[in-house]
Amino acid sequence: MQTNEILEEISKLPISKRLYIVEKAMSSIRLENERIDMESASELLLSEYEENKELTIFTKLDLEEFYEAG
């Protein structure tokens, strides 16, 4: 189905159903945009974490036993 056909069919729906479609479409767009933003940010920071040892110094403790005090 082509875009203009979809729009034509949507225009035949009652306003409440058209608003529902718009809300769902906007929600989908926001989620996709957030995912893309997060992926871009993680790609930008990847080299920083790989090269800056101060950011990962505590990962050496990951294999240490943990004993809760108290």
N, CA, C and O atoms as a Tripos MOL2 file, in Angstrom:
@<TRIPOS>MOLECULE
protein
  280   279    70     0     0
PROTEIN
NO_CHARGES

@<TRIPOS>ATOM
      1 N           0.8530   -1.1780    0.0000 N.3       1 MET1
      2 CA          0.0000    0.0000    0.0000 C.3       1 MET1
      3 C           0.8990    1.2410    0.0000 C.2       1 MET1
      4 O           1.8590    1.3230    0.7650 O.2       1 MET1
      5 N           0.5820    2.1750   -0.8440 N.am      2 GLN2
      6 CA          1.3420    3.4160   -0.9730 C.3       2 GLN2
      7 C           0.9260    4.4160    0.1100 C.2       2 GLN2
      8 O          -0.1590    4.3130    0.6820 O.2       2 GLN2
      9 N           1.7900    5.3660    0.3750 N.am      3 THR3
     10 CA          1.5340    6.3660    1.4080 C.3       3 THR3
     11 C           0.2300    7.1200    1.1660 C.2       3 THR3
     12 O          -0.5700    7.3110    2.0830 O.2       3 THR3
     13 N           0.0300    7.5390   -0.0600 N.am      4 ASN4
     14 CA         -1.2090    8.2920   -0.3450 C.3       4 ASN4
     15 C          -2.4500    7.4290   -0.1440 C.2       4 ASN4
     16 O          -3.5000    7.9450    0.2400 O.2       4 ASN4
     17 N          -2.3500    6.1330   -0.3970 N.am      5 GLU5
     18 CA         -3.4790    5.2290   -0.1540 C.3       5 GLU5
     19 C          -3.7450    5.0820    1.3350 C.2       5 GLU5
     20 O          -4.8950    5.0470    1.7730 O.2       5 GLU5
     21 N          -2.6740    4.9960    2.1020 N.am      6 ILE6
     22 CA         -2.8110    4.9030    3.5540 C.3       6 ILE6
     23 C          -3.4820    6.1540    4.0980 C.2       6 ILE6
     24 O          -4.4110    6.0710    4.9020 O.2       6 ILE6
     25 N          -3.0060    7.3130    3.6550 N.am      7 LEU7
     26 CA         -3.5980    8.5760    4.1140 C.3       7 LEU7
     27 C          -5.0600    8.7000    3.7170 C.2       7 LEU7
     28 O          -5.8800    9.2080    4.4830 O.2       7 LEU7
     29 N          -5.3720    8.2470    2.5500 N.am      8 GLU8
     30 CA         -6.7710    8.2950    2.0940 C.3       8 GLU8
     31 C          -7.6500    7.4190    2.9810 C.2       8 GLU8
     32 O          -8.7490    7.8220    3.3600 O.2       8 GLU8
     33 N          -7.1710    6.2290    3.3090 N.am      9 GLU9
     34 CA         -7.9370    5.3330    4.1740 C.3       9 GLU9
     35 C          -8.0710    5.8930    5.5850 C.2       9 GLU9
     36 O          -9.1280    5.7830    6.2060 O.2       9 GLU9
     37 N          -7.0030    6.4900    6.0830 N.am     10 ILE10
     38 CA         -7.0470    7.0870    7.4170 C.3      10 ILE10
     39 C          -8.0540    8.2290    7.4600 C.2      10 ILE10
     40 O          -8.7650    8.3980    8.4500 O.2      10 ILE10
     41 N          -8.1130    9.0020    6.4000 N.am     11 SER11
     42 CA         -9.0430   10.1390    6.3780 C.3      11 SER11
     43 C         -10.5060    9.6970    6.4310 C.2      11 SER11
     44 O         -11.3840   10.4980    6.7520 O.2      11 SER11
     45 N         -10.7660    8.4560    6.1240 N.am     12 LYS12
     46 CA        -12.1380    7.9260    6.1760 C.3      12 LYS12
     47 C         -12.5540    7.5040    7.5830 C.2      12 LYS12
     48 O         -13.7330    7.2700    7.8490 O.2      12 LYS12
     49 N         -11.5740    7.4090    8.4780 N.am     13 LEU13
     50 CA        -11.8730    6.9650    9.8380 C.3      13 LEU13
     51 C         -12.4480    8.0970   10.6760 C.2      13 LEU13
     52 O         -12.2710    9.2710   10.3490 O.2      13 LEU13
     53 N         -13.1420    7.7430   11.7620 N.am     14 PRO14
     54 CA        -13.6030    8.7730   12.6960 C.3      14 PRO14
     55 C         -12.4020    9.4720   13.3430 C.2      14 PRO14
     56 O         -11.3080    8.9120   13.4110 O.2      14 PRO14
     57 N         -12.6190   10.6790   13.8080 N.am     15 ILE15
     58 CA        -11.5360   11.4770   14.3770 C.3      15 ILE15
     59 C         -10.8340   10.7500   15.5220 C.2      15 ILE15
     60 O          -9.6080   10.7970   15.6150 O.2      15 ILE15
     61 N         -11.5780   10.0900   16.3810 N.am     16 SER16
     62 CA        -10.9570    9.4140   17.5290 C.3      16 SER16
     63 C          -9.9760    8.3410   17.0690 C.2      16 SER16
     64 O          -8.9160    8.1740   17.6720 O.2      16 SER16
     65 N         -10.3120    7.6250   16.0230 N.am     17 LYS17
     66 CA         -9.4020    6.5910   15.5150 C.3      17 LYS17
     67 C          -8.2090    7.2150   14.7870 C.2      17 LYS17
     68 O          -7.1010    6.6830   14.8440 O.2      17 LYS17
     69 N          -8.4300    8.3290   14.1110 N.am     18 ARG18
     70 CA         -7.3070    9.0210   13.4660 C.3      18 ARG18
     71 C          -6.3280    9.5420   14.5140 C.2      18 ARG18
     72 O          -5.1140    9.4470   14.3370 O.2      18 ARG18
     73 N          -6.8640   10.0980   15.6170 N.am     19 LEU19
     74 CA         -5.9980   10.5720   16.6990 C.3      19 LEU19
     75 C          -5.2130    9.4150   17.3100 C.2      19 LEU19
     76 O          -4.0360    9.5670   17.6370 O.2      19 LEU19
     77 N          -5.8510    8.2760   17.4610 N.am     20 TYR20
     78 CA         -5.1790    7.0940   17.9960 C.3      20 TYR20
     79 C          -4.0100    6.7000   17.0950 C.2      20 TYR20
     80 O          -2.9250    6.3880   17.5860 O.2      20 TYR20
     81 N          -4.2260    6.7140   15.7960 N.am     21 ILE21
     82 CA         -3.1630    6.3700   14.8390 C.3      21 ILE21
     83 C          -2.0110    7.3640   14.9440 C.2      21 ILE21
     84 O          -0.8440    6.9760   14.9340 O.2      21 ILE21
     85 N          -2.3470    8.6470   15.0450 N.am     22 VAL22
     86 CA         -1.3100    9.6800   15.1620 C.3      22 VAL22
     87 C          -0.5060    9.4830   16.4430 C.2      22 VAL22
     88 O           0.7220    9.5670   16.4250 O.2      22 VAL22
     89 N          -1.1940    9.2210   17.5570 N.am     23 GLU23
     90 CA         -0.5030    9.0160   18.8310 C.3      23 GLU23
     91 C           0.4290    7.8140   18.7660 C.2      23 GLU23
     92 O           1.5620    7.8870   19.2410 O.2      23 GLU23
     93 N          -0.0270    6.7190   18.1900 N.am     24 LYS24
     94 CA          0.8000    5.5190   18.0710 C.3      24 LYS24
     95 C           2.0000    5.7680   17.1600 C.2      24 LYS24
     96 O           3.1070    5.3130   17.4470 O.2      24 LYS24
     97 N           1.7810    6.4810   16.0780 N.am     25 ALA25
     98 CA          2.8800    6.7900   15.1580 C.3      25 ALA25
     99 C           3.9180    7.6750   15.8360 C.2      25 ALA25
    100 O           5.1180    7.4390   15.6990 O.2      25 ALA25
    101 N           3.4660    8.6920   16.5680 N.am     26 MET26
    102 CA          4.3850    9.5910   17.2660 C.3      26 MET26
    103 C           5.1700    8.8340   18.3380 C.2      26 MET26
    104 O           6.3690    9.0560   18.5050 O.2      26 MET26
    105 N           4.5100    7.9630   19.0460 N.am     27 SER27
    106 CA          5.1800    7.1630   20.0670 C.3      27 SER27
    107 C           6.2550    6.2800   19.4380 C.2      27 SER27
    108 O           7.3610    6.1580   19.9660 O.2      27 SER27
    109 N           5.9260    5.6810   18.3320 N.am     28 SER28
    110 CA          6.8850    4.8320   17.6150 C.3      28 SER28
    111 C           8.0920    5.6340   17.1410 C.2      28 SER28
    112 O           9.2290    5.1720   17.2380 O.2      28 SER28
    113 N           7.8440    6.8190   16.6360 N.am     29 ILE29
    114 CA          8.9270    7.6950   16.1640 C.3      29 ILE29
    115 C           9.8160    8.1130   17.3250 C.2      29 ILE29
    116 O          11.0400    8.1100   17.1960 O.2      29 ILE29
    117 N           9.2160    8.4750   18.4630 N.am     30 ARG30
    118 CA         10.0050    8.8760   19.6370 C.3      30 ARG30
    119 C          10.8920    7.7310   20.1120 C.2      30 ARG30
    120 O          12.0720    7.9370   20.3970 O.2      30 ARG30
    121 N          10.3320    6.5240   20.1980 N.am     31 LEU31
    122 CA         11.1140    5.3730   20.6500 C.3      31 LEU31
    123 C          12.2750    5.0860   19.7090 C.2      31 LEU31
    124 O          13.3880    4.8100   20.1560 O.2      31 LEU31
    125 N          12.0200    5.1510   18.4240 N.am     32 GLU32
    126 CA         13.0790    4.9220   17.4320 C.3      32 GLU32
    127 C          14.1550    5.9970   17.5400 C.2      32 GLU32
    128 O          15.3460    5.6980   17.4530 O.2      32 GLU32
    129 N          13.7420    7.2350   17.7280 N.am     33 ASN33
    130 CA         14.6850    8.3420   17.8630 C.3      33 ASN33
    131 C          15.5420    8.1760   19.1200 C.2      33 ASN33
    132 O          16.7500    8.4120   19.0850 O.2      33 ASN33
    133 N          14.9210    7.7730   20.2260 N.am     34 GLU34
    134 CA         15.6650    7.5500   21.4610 C.3      34 GLU34
    135 C          16.6790    6.4190   21.2830 C.2      34 GLU34
    136 O          17.8100    6.5180   21.7590 O.2      34 GLU34
    137 N          16.2820    5.3530   20.6040 N.am     35 ARG35
    138 CA         17.1870    4.2330   20.3610 C.3      35 ARG35
    139 C          18.3850    4.6800   19.5370 C.2      35 ARG35
    140 O          19.5240    4.3280   19.8450 O.2      35 ARG35
    141 N          18.1260    5.4520   18.4950 N.am     36 ILE36
    142 CA         19.2030    5.9540   17.6300 C.3      36 ILE36
    143 C          20.1330    6.8750   18.4260 C.2      36 ILE36
    144 O          21.3540    6.7910   18.2920 O.2      36 ILE36
    145 N          19.5550    7.7530   19.2540 N.am     37 ASP37
    146 CA         20.3640    8.6480   20.0770 C.3      37 ASP37
    147 C          21.2550    7.8680   21.0410 C.2      37 ASP37
    148 O          22.4270    8.2030   21.2150 O.2      37 ASP37
    149 N          20.7050    6.8320   21.6650 N.am     38 MET38
    150 CA         21.4790    6.0190   22.6080 C.3      38 MET38
    151 C          22.5980    5.2680   21.8900 C.2      38 MET38
    152 O          23.7130    5.1790   22.4050 O.2      38 MET38
    153 N          22.3150    4.7340   20.7210 N.am     39 GLU39
    154 CA         23.3440    4.0360   19.9530 C.3      39 GLU39
    155 C          24.4670    4.9940   19.5530 C.2      39 GLU39
    156 O          25.6460    4.6480   19.6360 O.2      39 GLU39
    157 N          24.0980    6.1820   19.1240 N.am     40 SER40
    158 CA         25.1020    7.1830   18.7340 C.3      40 SER40
    159 C          25.9660    7.5830   19.9280 C.2      40 SER40
    160 O          27.1860    7.6910   19.8110 O.2      40 SER40
    161 N          25.3330    7.7980   21.0630 N.am     41 ALA41
    162 CA         26.0820    8.1780   22.2620 C.3      41 ALA41
    163 C          27.0250    7.0650   22.6910 C.2      41 ALA41
    164 O          28.1650    7.3290   23.0740 O.2      41 ALA41
    165 N          26.5610    5.8270   22.6290 N.am     42 SER42
    166 CA         27.4260    4.7250   23.0450 C.3      42 SER42
    167 C          28.6050    4.5590   22.0910 C.2      42 SER42
    168 O          29.7080    4.2270   22.5260 O.2      42 SER42
    169 N          28.3900    4.7840   20.8110 N.am     43 GLU43
    170 CA         29.4850    4.7060   19.8460 C.3      43 GLU43
    171 C          30.5090    5.8130   20.0930 C.2      43 GLU43
    172 O          31.7130    5.5870   19.9670 O.2      43 GLU43
    173 N          30.0360    7.0010   20.4440 N.am     44 LEU44
    174 CA         30.9510    8.1070   20.7370 C.3      44 LEU44
    175 C          31.7960    7.8330   21.9760 C.2      44 LEU44
    176 O          32.9670    8.2080   22.0320 O.2      44 LEU44
    177 N          31.2000    7.1830   22.9600 N.am     45 LEU45
    178 CA         31.9060    6.9420   24.2150 C.3      45 LEU45
    179 C          32.7510    5.6710   24.2100 C.2      45 LEU45
    180 O          33.5960    5.4940   25.0870 O.2      45 LEU45
    181 N          32.5400    4.7960   23.2510 N.am     46 LEU46
    182 CA         33.2630    3.5260   23.2220 C.3      46 LEU46
    183 C          34.7770    3.7380   23.2230 C.2      46 LEU46
    184 O          35.4830    3.1260   24.0240 O.2      46 LEU46
    185 N          35.2710    4.5790   22.3550 N.am     47 SER47
    186 CA         36.7170    4.7990   22.2920 C.3      47 SER47
    187 C          37.2300    5.4200   23.5900 C.2      47 SER47
    188 O          38.3470    5.1270   24.0170 O.2      47 SER47
    189 N          36.4330    6.2670   24.2120 N.am     48 GLU48
    190 CA         36.8360    6.8780   25.4840 C.3      48 GLU48
    191 C          37.0250    5.7970   26.5510 C.2      48 GLU48
    192 O          37.9990    5.8250   27.3030 O.2      48 GLU48
    193 N          36.0970    4.8540   26.6120 N.am     49 TYR49
    194 CA         36.2180    3.7760   27.5930 C.3      49 TYR49
    195 C          37.3560    2.8250   27.2530 C.2      49 TYR49
    196 O          37.9820    2.2640   28.1530 O.2      49 TYR49
    197 N          37.6280    2.6410   25.9840 N.am     50 GLU50
    198 CA         38.7210    1.7540   25.5890 C.3      50 GLU50
    199 C          40.0880    2.3820   25.8600 C.2      50 GLU50
    200 O          41.0450    1.6700   26.1660 O.2      50 GLU50
    201 N          40.1860    3.6880   25.7510 N.am     51 GLU51
    202 CA         41.4750    4.3700   25.8570 C.3      51 GLU51
    203 C          41.7430    5.0020   27.2190 C.2      51 GLU51
    204 O          42.9020    5.1190   27.6160 O.2      51 GLU51
    205 N          40.7130    5.4100   27.9370 N.am     52 ASN52
    206 CA         40.8880    6.0970   29.2090 C.3      52 ASN52
    207 C          40.7640    5.0910   30.3550 C.2      52 ASN52
    208 O          39.6580    4.7460   30.7710 O.2      52 ASN52
    209 N          41.8840    4.6350   30.8480 N.am     53 LYS53
    210 CA         41.8980    3.6040   31.8910 C.3      53 LYS53
    211 C          41.3050    4.0850   33.2120 C.2      53 LYS53
    212 O          40.8970    3.2660   34.0350 O.2      53 LYS53
    213 N          41.2520    5.3900   33.4280 N.am     54 GLU54
    214 CA         40.6380    5.9040   34.6510 C.3      54 GLU54
    215 C          39.1440    5.6020   34.7100 C.2      54 GLU54
    216 O          38.5700    5.5180   35.7960 O.2      54 GLU54
    217 N          38.5230    5.4420   33.5700 N.am     55 LEU55
    218 CA         37.0910    5.1420   33.5400 C.3      55 LEU55
    219 C          36.7950    3.6800   33.8450 C.2      55 LEU55
    220 O          35.6820    3.3370   34.2420 O.2      55 LEU55
    221 N          37.7810    2.8310   33.6610 N.am     56 THR56
    222 CA         37.5410    1.3940   33.8450 C.3      56 THR56
    223 C          38.4040    0.7780   34.9340 C.2      56 THR56
    224 O          38.4640   -0.4460   35.0470 O.2      56 THR56
    225 N          39.0680    1.5900   35.7330 N.am     57 ILE57
    226 CA         40.0030    1.0840   36.7340 C.3      57 ILE57
    227 C          39.3320    0.1410   37.7370 C.2      57 ILE57
    228 O          39.9480   -0.8270   38.1820 O.2      57 ILE57
    229 N          38.0900    0.4130   38.0890 N.am     58 PHE58
    230 CA         37.4230   -0.4150   39.0910 C.3      58 PHE58
    231 C          36.9200   -1.7460   38.5350 C.2      58 PHE58
    232 O          36.4730   -2.5990   39.3020 O.2      58 PHE58
    233 N          36.9820   -1.9360   37.2410 N.am     59 THR59
    234 CA         36.5700   -3.2330   36.6950 C.3      59 THR59
    235 C          37.5350   -4.3340   37.1120 C.2      59 THR59
    236 O          37.1920   -5.5120   37.0200 O.2      59 THR59
    237 N          38.7190   -3.9850   37.5650 N.am     60 LYS60
    238 CA         39.6550   -4.9830   38.0890 C.3      60 LYS60
    239 C          39.0810   -5.6620   39.3230 C.2      60 LYS60
    240 O          39.4490   -6.7920   39.6420 O.2      60 LYS60
    241 N          38.1900   -4.9830   40.0090 N.am     61 LEU61
    242 CA         37.5750   -5.5410   41.2150 C.3      61 LEU61
    243 C          36.4160   -6.4760   40.9080 C.2      61 LEU61
    244 O          35.8950   -7.1240   41.8160 O.2      61 LEU61
    245 N          36.0110   -6.5600   39.6750 N.am     62 ASP62
    246 CA         34.8530   -7.3840   39.3120 C.3      62 ASP62
    247 C          35.0120   -8.8470   39.7180 C.2      62 ASP62
    248 O          34.0270   -9.5030   40.0560 O.2      62 ASP62
    249 N          36.2220   -9.3570   39.6900 N.am     63 LEU63
    250 CA         36.4430  -10.7650   40.0160 C.3      63 LEU63
    251 C          36.7640  -10.9940   41.4850 C.2      63 LEU63
    252 O          36.9340  -12.1380   41.9070 O.2      63 LEU63
    253 N          36.8500   -9.9250   42.2700 N.am     64 GLU64
    254 CA         37.1330  -10.0360   43.6990 C.3      64 GLU64
    255 C          35.8820  -10.5220   44.4330 C.2      64 GLU64
    256 O          34.7520  -10.2310   44.0430 O.2      64 GLU64
    257 N          36.1260  -11.2750   45.5090 N.am     65 GLU65
    258 CA         35.0110  -11.7000   46.3510 C.3      65 GLU65
    259 C          34.4550  -10.4890   47.0730 C.2      65 GLU65
    260 O          35.2000   -9.5820   47.4430 O.2      65 GLU65
    261 N          33.1650  -10.4750   47.2700 N.am     66 PHE66
    262 CA         32.5040   -9.3710   47.9540 C.3      66 PHE66
    263 C          31.9610   -9.8740   49.2820 C.2      66 PHE66
    264 O          31.2080  -10.8470   49.3220 O.2      66 PHE66
    265 N          32.3370   -9.2230   50.3510 N.am     67 TYR67
    266 CA         31.8600   -9.5820   51.6770 C.3      67 TYR67
    267 C          31.1210   -8.3850   52.2540 C.2      67 TYR67
    268 O          31.6640   -7.2860   52.3620 O.2      67 TYR67
    269 N          29.8830   -8.6250   52.6180 N.am     68 GLU68
    270 CA         29.0790   -7.5390   53.1730 C.3      68 GLU68
    271 C          29.4620   -7.3180   54.6440 C.2      68 GLU68
    272 O          29.5320   -8.2570   55.4370 O.2      68 GLU68
    273 N          29.7040   -6.0610   54.9740 N.am     69 ALA69
    274 CA         30.0430   -5.7360   56.3530 C.3      69 ALA69
    275 C          28.7740   -5.6150   57.1830 C.2      69 ALA69
    276 O          27.7380   -5.1650   56.6940 O.2      69 ALA69
    277 N          28.8650   -6.0120   58.4150 N.am     70 GLY70
    278 CA         27.7450   -5.7420   59.2970 C.3      70 GLY70
    279 C          27.0650   -6.9170   59.7230 C.2      70 GLY70
    280 O          26.0950   -6.8300   60.4760 O.2      70 GLY70
@<TRIPOS>BOND
     1     1     2 1
     2     2     3 1
     3     3     4 2
     4     3     5 am
     5     5     6 1
     6     6     7 1
     7     7     8 2
     8     7     9 am
     9     9    10 1
    10    10    11 1
    11    11    12 2
    12    11    13 am
    13    13    14 1
    14    14    15 1
    15    15    16 2
    16    15    17 am
    17    17    18 1
    18    18    19 1
    19    19    20 2
    20    19    21 am
    21    21    22 1
    22    22    23 1
    23    23    24 2
    24    23    25 am
    25    25    26 1
    26    26    27 1
    27    27    28 2
    28    27    29 am
    29    29    30 1
    30    30    31 1
    31    31    32 2
    32    31    33 am
    33    33    34 1
    34    34    35 1
    35    35    36 2
    36    35    37 am
    37    37    38 1
    38    38    39 1
    39    39    40 2
    40    39    41 am
    41    41    42 1
    42    42    43 1
    43    43    44 2
    44    43    45 am
    45    45    46 1
    46    46    47 1
    47    47    48 2
    48    47    49 am
    49    49    50 1
    50    50    51 1
    51    51    52 2
    52    51    53 am
    53    53    54 1
    54    54    55 1
    55    55    56 2
    56    55    57 am
    57    57    58 1
    58    58    59 1
    59    59    60 2
    60    59    61 am
    61    61    62 1
    62    62    63 1
    63    63    64 2
    64    63    65 am
    65    65    66 1
    66    66    67 1
    67    67    68 2
    68    67    69 am
    69    69    70 1
    70    70    71 1
    71    71    72 2
    72    71    73 am
    73    73    74 1
    74    74    75 1
    75    75    76 2
    76    75    77 am
    77    77    78 1
    78    78    79 1
    79    79    80 2
    80    79    81 am
    81    81    82 1
    82    82    83 1
    83    83    84 2
    84    83    85 am
    85    85    86 1
    86    86    87 1
    87    87    88 2
    88    87    89 am
    89    89    90 1
    90    90    91 1
    91    91    92 2
    92    91    93 am
    93    93    94 1
    94    94    95 1
    95    95    96 2
    96    95    97 am
    97    97    98 1
    98    98    99 1
    99    99   100 2
   100    99   101 am
   101   101   102 1
   102   102   103 1
   103   103   104 2
   104   103   105 am
   105   105   106 1
   106   106   107 1
   107   107   108 2
   108   107   109 am
   109   109   110 1
   110   110   111 1
   111   111   112 2
   112   111   113 am
   113   113   114 1
   114   114   115 1
   115   115   116 2
   116   115   117 am
   117   117   118 1
   118   118   119 1
   119   119   120 2
   120   119   121 am
   121   121   122 1
   122   122   123 1
   123   123   124 2
   124   123   125 am
   125   125   126 1
   126   126   127 1
   127   127   128 2
   128   127   129 am
   129   129   130 1
   130   130   131 1
   131   131   132 2
   132   131   133 am
   133   133   134 1
   134   134   135 1
   135   135   136 2
   136   135   137 am
   137   137   138 1
   138   138   139 1
   139   139   140 2
   140   139   141 am
   141   141   142 1
   142   142   143 1
   143   143   144 2
   144   143   145 am
   145   145   146 1
   146   146   147 1
   147   147   148 2
   148   147   149 am
   149   149   150 1
   150   150   151 1
   151   151   152 2
   152   151   153 am
   153   153   154 1
   154   154   155 1
   155   155   156 2
   156   155   157 am
   157   157   158 1
   158   158   159 1
   159   159   160 2
   160   159   161 am
   161   161   162 1
   162   162   163 1
   163   163   164 2
   164   163   165 am
   165   165   166 1
   166   166   167 1
   167   167   168 2
   168   167   169 am
   169   169   170 1
   170   170   171 1
   171   171   172 2
   172   171   173 am
   173   173   174 1
   174   174   175 1
   175   175   176 2
   176   175   177 am
   177   177   178 1
   178   178   179 1
   179   179   180 2
   180   179   181 am
   181   181   182 1
   182   182   183 1
   183   183   184 2
   184   183   185 am
   185   185   186 1
   186   186   187 1
   187   187   188 2
   188   187   189 am
   189   189   190 1
   190   190   191 1
   191   191   192 2
   192   191   193 am
   193   193   194 1
   194   194   195 1
   195   195   196 2
   196   195   197 am
   197   197   198 1
   198   198   199 1
   199   199   200 2
   200   199   201 am
   201   201   202 1
   202   202   203 1
   203   203   204 2
   204   203   205 am
   205   205   206 1
   206   206   207 1
   207   207   208 2
   208   207   209 am
   209   209   210 1
   210   210   211 1
   211   211   212 2
   212   211   213 am
   213   213   214 1
   214   214   215 1
   215   215   216 2
   216   215   217 am
   217   217   218 1
   218   218   219 1
   219   219   220 2
   220   219   221 am
   221   221   222 1
   222   222   223 1
   223   223   224 2
   224   223   225 am
   225   225   226 1
   226   226   227 1
   227   227   228 2
   228   227   229 am
   229   229   230 1
   230   230   231 1
   231   231   232 2
   232   231   233 am
   233   233   234 1
   234   234   235 1
   235   235   236 2
   236   235   237 am
   237   237   238 1
   238   238   239 1
   239   239   240 2
   240   239   241 am
   241   241   242 1
   242   242   243 1
   243   243   244 2
   244   243   245 am
   245   245   246 1
   246   246   247 1
   247   247   248 2
   248   247   249 am
   249   249   250 1
   250   250   251 1
   251   251   252 2
   252   251   253 am
   253   253   254 1
   254   254   255 1
   255   255   256 2
   256   255   257 am
   257   257   258 1
   258   258   259 1
   259   259   260 2
   260   259   261 am
   261   261   262 1
   262   262   263 1
   263   263   264 2
   264   263   265 am
   265   265   266 1
   266   266   267 1
   267   267   268 2
   268   267   269 am
   269   269   270 1
   270   270   271 1
   271   271   272 2
   272   271   273 am
   273   273   274 1
   274   274   275 1
   275   275   276 2
   276   275   277 am
   277   277   278 1
   278   278   279 1
   279   279   280 2
@<TRIPOS>SUBSTRUCTURE
     1 MET1         2 RESIDUE 1 A MET
     2 GLN2         6 RESIDUE 1 A GLN
     3 THR3        10 RESIDUE 1 A THR
     4 ASN4        14 RESIDUE 1 A ASN
     5 GLU5        18 RESIDUE 1 A GLU
     6 ILE6        22 RESIDUE 1 A ILE
     7 LEU7        26 RESIDUE 1 A LEU
     8 GLU8        30 RESIDUE 1 A GLU
     9 GLU9        34 RESIDUE 1 A GLU
    10 ILE10       38 RESIDUE 1 A ILE
    11 SER11       42 RESIDUE 1 A SER
    12 LYS12       46 RESIDUE 1 A LYS
    13 LEU13       50 RESIDUE 1 A LEU
    14 PRO14       54 RESIDUE 1 A PRO
    15 ILE15       58 RESIDUE 1 A ILE
    16 SER16       62 RESIDUE 1 A SER
    17 LYS17       66 RESIDUE 1 A LYS
    18 ARG18       70 RESIDUE 1 A ARG
    19 LEU19       74 RESIDUE 1 A LEU
    20 TYR20       78 RESIDUE 1 A TYR
    21 ILE21       82 RESIDUE 1 A ILE
    22 VAL22       86 RESIDUE 1 A VAL
    23 GLU23       90 RESIDUE 1 A GLU
    24 LYS24       94 RESIDUE 1 A LYS
    25 ALA25       98 RESIDUE 1 A ALA
    26 MET26      102 RESIDUE 1 A MET
    27 SER27      106 RESIDUE 1 A SER
    28 SER28      110 RESIDUE 1 A SER
    29 ILE29      114 RESIDUE 1 A ILE
    30 ARG30      118 RESIDUE 1 A ARG
    31 LEU31      122 RESIDUE 1 A LEU
    32 GLU32      126 RESIDUE 1 A GLU
    33 ASN33      130 RESIDUE 1 A ASN
    34 GLU34      134 RESIDUE 1 A GLU
    35 ARG35      138 RESIDUE 1 A ARG
    36 ILE36      142 RESIDUE 1 A ILE
    37 ASP37      146 RESIDUE 1 A ASP
    38 MET38      150 RESIDUE 1 A MET
    39 GLU39      154 RESIDUE 1 A GLU
    40 SER40      158 RESIDUE 1 A SER
    41 ALA41      162 RESIDUE 1 A ALA
    42 SER42      166 RESIDUE 1 A SER
    43 GLU43      170 RESIDUE 1 A GLU
    44 LEU44      174 RESIDUE 1 A LEU
    45 LEU45      178 RESIDUE 1 A LEU
    46 LEU46      182 RESIDUE 1 A LEU
    47 SER47      186 RESIDUE 1 A SER
    48 GLU48      190 RESIDUE 1 A GLU
    49 TYR49      194 RESIDUE 1 A TYR
    50 GLU50      198 RESIDUE 1 A GLU
    51 GLU51      202 RESIDUE 1 A GLU
    52 ASN52      206 RESIDUE 1 A ASN
    53 LYS53      210 RESIDUE 1 A LYS
    54 GLU54      214 RESIDUE 1 A GLU
    55 LEU55      218 RESIDUE 1 A LEU
    56 THR56      222 RESIDUE 1 A THR
    57 ILE57      226 RESIDUE 1 A ILE
    58 PHE58      230 RESIDUE 1 A PHE
    59 THR59      234 RESIDUE 1 A THR
    60 LYS60      238 RESIDUE 1 A LYS
    61 LEU61      242 RESIDUE 1 A LEU
    62 ASP62      246 RESIDUE 1 A ASP
    63 LEU63      250 RESIDUE 1 A LEU
    64 GLU64      254 RESIDUE 1 A GLU
    65 GLU65      258 RESIDUE 1 A GLU
    66 PHE66      262 RESIDUE 1 A PHE
    67 TYR67      266 RESIDUE 1 A TYR
    68 GLU68      270 RESIDUE 1 A GLU
    69 ALA69      274 RESIDUE 1 A ALA
    70 GLY70      278 RESIDUE 1 A GLY
